[in-house]
Amino acid sequence: MKEAKDLVPYGAWGQWLQESVRYSKSTPANQMHFYEEYGSSLSAASAGESLPDFQPVGNLTYTQASILLDVQEEEREQFMANSSR
């Protein structure tokens, strides 16, 4: 979504979303926010790099990932542990 938004002319994002995707404007906003928070860790982990501090955010559901954005950073590991049960 971030790459797509960067390619769309200024002011045309809403129209592009209506024509290109089947979800609300808040879903891409959440996806981009999530990528801003965890994108580098997710990209490195998917490339097979060993990250000792990588947290398994890729295993969360969309709803859990959205909630995680509002959880304080020091509480996120516990949240993810509870979510995987």
N, C-alpha and C positions, 0 to 999 in steps of 0.2 A: 504494500500500500504506500509506503513511504516513497519508493521509487516512482510509482505511478503518479503520486501527488506532485512530485518534483517535475514531472514531464508535462503536467496539465497547466495551461496558461492561468495566470492569476485571475481569480474570480470565477473560474469555470469548474471548480472541484465539485460542487453540488450537482451540477448538470452531468458531469462525467459519471458520478456515482449513480445517478438515476438511470443513465443509459447503459452502464457497464456491470453493475452488481445488483444483487437482489436482497440487500439488507439495508438497515437504516444508516444514517450518517454517523451514529454513535459507535457502530461496530468498527468501521475503519479507524475512527479516532482512538478507540481502545486498543486495536491492534498496533497502531503506530506508537502509542504510549508504552505498550508492553515491549515492543522492539527497542525503544529508546532505553528502557530499564535493563533489558536482558539480552539484547541482540548480539552483542559481541561474545557473550558466554555461550549462547545457543549456537552461534555460527562456528565457534571454535570446537565445541563439543561434537557437533555434527560432522566436522571435518576430521574427527578422531584424535584431536589433541587432548592430552591429559591435563585436566584442570583440577587441582586439589580442592579449590574452594567452590567448584561448580555445584550449584544446587539444582536438583532435578525439576526445574520449572517446565521442561518439555513434557513431563508426564501428567501435568495438570489439565483438567478440562478447561474449556473456554471460560466457563463461569468461575471456576476456582482461580484462574489466571487473572480475571478481571477483579475479583475480590482481593487478590494478592497485591495489586497496585495500591490499595488503601491500607495495607498492613505495614506497620513500622518495620524498617529494615531488620532490626534486631529480633523481631518476632516472626519473620518469614520462614526461617528454617523449621520452627515448631509447627507453624501453619501447614507447611508442606508435608511434614511427617504425619500430622493428624489427617490430612487430606488423602494420603495414600493408603489409609486403612480401609 
